Amino acid sequence: MPKPFYLEVLTPQNSQVLFIDQQPQMAFGVQSIDRQTLKNNVVGLAKAAKVFNVPATITTVETDGFSGNTYPELLAVFPENKLLERTSMNSWDDQNVRDALAANVAKGHKKIVVSGLWTEVCNLTFSLSCLHDTDYEIYMVADASGGTSADAHKYAMDRMIQAGVVPVTWQQVMLEWQRDWARKETYDAVTGVVKEHSGAYGMGIDYAVTHVHKGPERTKHGARIGPNPAKI
């Protein structure tokens, strides 16, 4: 009897990433996560995918009529990617999206890592439809997705998990792809993403490099002047 797919670790060879409707008007409606944190996590996930050459698909909805342009920070990571525009809230209803995902699955990238807005609409309907029609595997990045309320996000995640979707977080995905710090070909790039997008974890790396290992700071700056106590 084969073991469940969710026991397999995510790898660059078995994964692809789908970004759904990471657009400003969609983000305006998000209440389940701080919106700046949301964008930080989305871009962190994108940069991680780029480091490991994980194929990425970006799909958008009603760009001119409602949603606005995709975050420039996300587009900057994948400047060569086509943007697959839709009218349907359900990305699975669009043939271009289906074809893009299928092309990657044909190369072994069967695990679809999803980051999208809104969790309870676009992420949910895509996941249910895709799972219904295919044998693809879906991993929903909970902290790189957002809903219109905390409950909307939570219960959509619950419903997707009930249907077989695997919940993950963006940093978890990146570190599963890295797996072993002995893999030096991606070590510097991964820790670079951590420094920019992982908050205290990144600050800790900067501190360890400079104050434990006595390495250089990663930015140049003016001379440190002082102390120069003022006369009282």
MOMO-V671396 format. One record per residue. RES is the residue in three letters. D_FIRST is the distance of its C-alpha to the first C-alpha in Angstrom with 1 decimal. Layout:
RES_D_FIRST ; RES_D_FIRST
This chain:
MET_0.0 ; PRO_3.8 ; LYS_6.5 ; PRO_9.3 ; PHE_12.0 ; TYR_14.6 ; LEU_13.7 ; GLU_15.1 ; VAL_18.8 ; LEU_21.2 ; THR_22.9 ; PRO_25.9 ; GLN_23.8 ; ASN_21.1 ; SER_23.6 ; GLN_26.4 ; VAL_28.8 ; LEU_30.4 ; PHE_33.7 ; ILE_34.7 ; ASP_38.4 ; GLN_39.5 ; GLN_43.1 ; PRO_46.0 ; GLN_46.6 ; MET_42.9 ; ALA_43.3 ; PHE_46.5 ; GLY_44.6 ; VAL_42.1 ; GLN_42.8 ; SER_39.5 ; ILE_40.1 ; ASP_43.2 ; ARG_43.7 ; GLN_44.8 ; THR_41.8 ; LEU_39.6 ; LYS_41.2 ; ASN_41.0 ; ASN_37.2 ; VAL_36.8 ; VAL_38.9 ; GLY_37.2 ; LEU_33.8 ; ALA_35.5 ; LYS_37.1 ; ALA_33.9 ; ALA_32.2 ; LYS_35.3 ; VAL_35.2 ; PHE_31.7 ; ASN_32.4 ; VAL_29.7 ; PRO_30.6 ; ALA_32.2 ; THR_33.2 ; ILE_36.0 ; THR_36.8 ; THR_39.8 ; VAL_41.3 ; GLU_45.0 ; THR_46.2 ; ASP_49.9 ; GLY_50.1 ; PHE_48.5 ; SER_46.0 ; GLY_47.9 ; ASN_46.8 ; THR_43.7 ; TYR_44.3 ; PRO_46.3 ; GLU_44.5 ; LEU_41.2 ; LEU_42.8 ; ALA_44.4 ; VAL_41.0 ; PHE_40.1 ; PRO_43.5 ; GLU_42.2 ; ASN_39.6 ; LYS_40.4 ; LEU_40.4 ; LEU_38.7 ; GLU_41.0 ; ARG_40.0 ; THR_41.7 ; SER_38.6 ; MET_37.4 ; ASN_33.8 ; SER_33.1 ; TRP_30.5 ; ASP_33.5 ; ASP_35.0 ; GLN_34.1 ; ASN_35.2 ; VAL_32.6 ; ARG_29.9 ; ASP_31.0 ; ALA_31.2 ; LEU_27.7 ; ALA_26.4 ; ALA_28.4 ; ASN_26.8 ; VAL_23.2 ; ALA_24.1 ; LYS_24.9 ; GLY_21.6 ; HIS_22.7 ; LYS_20.0 ; LYS_20.5 ; ILE_23.7 ; VAL_25.7 ; VAL_28.3 ; SER_31.7 ; GLY_33.9 ; LEU_36.7 ; TRP_36.6 ; THR_33.4 ; GLU_33.9 ; VAL_34.9 ; CYS_34.0 ; ASN_30.9 ; LEU_29.6 ; THR_30.3 ; PHE_28.9 ; SER_25.6 ; LEU_25.2 ; SER_26.3 ; CYS_24.3 ; LEU_21.0 ; HIS_22.1 ; ASP_22.9 ; THR_20.5 ; ASP_17.0 ; TYR_19.0 ; GLU_18.3 ; ILE_21.4 ; TYR_22.8 ; MET_26.1 ; VAL_28.8 ; ALA_30.5 ; ASP_33.6 ; ALA_34.2 ; SER_34.2 ; GLY_36.7 ; GLY_37.6 ; THR_40.9 ; SER_40.7 ; ALA_38.6 ; ASP_37.3 ; ALA_36.5 ; HIS_34.4 ; LYS_32.7 ; TYR_31.8 ; ALA_30.7 ; MET_28.4 ; ASP_27.1 ; ARG_26.6 ; MET_24.7 ; ILE_22.4 ; GLN_21.9 ; ALA_20.9 ; GLY_18.3 ; VAL_20.8 ; VAL_20.7 ; PRO_24.2 ; VAL_25.8 ; THR_29.4 ; TRP_31.1 ; GLN_31.8 ; GLN_28.3 ; VAL_27.2 ; MET_29.9 ; LEU_29.2 ; GLU_25.5 ; TRP_26.7 ; GLN_29.2 ; ARG_26.9 ; ASP_29.4 ; TRP_33.2 ; ALA_33.7 ; ARG_32.9 ; LYS_36.6 ; GLU_36.4 ; THR_35.4 ; TYR_36.7 ; ASP_40.1 ; ALA_39.0 ; VAL_36.4 ; THR_39.0 ; GLY_41.4 ; VAL_39.3 ; VAL_39.0 ; LYS_42.8 ; GLU_43.4 ; HIS_40.8 ; SER_39.5 ; GLY_42.5 ; ALA_43.2 ; TYR_40.4 ; GLY_42.3 ; MET_45.6 ; GLY_44.3 ; ILE_43.5 ; ASP_47.0 ; TYR_48.5 ; ALA_46.6 ; VAL_47.6 ; THR_51.3 ; HIS_52.0 ; VAL_49.6 ; HIS_49.3 ; LYS_52.7 ; GLY_51.5 ; PRO_53.2 ; GLU_52.9 ; ARG_51.0 ; THR_53.9 ; LYS_57.6 ; HIS_60.1 ; GLY_63.8 ; ALA_65.3 ; ARG_64.8 ; ILE_68.2 ; GLY_69.4 ; PRO_69.5 ; ASN_73.0 ; PRO_74.0 ; ALA_76.6 ; LYS_79.9 ; ILE_80.2
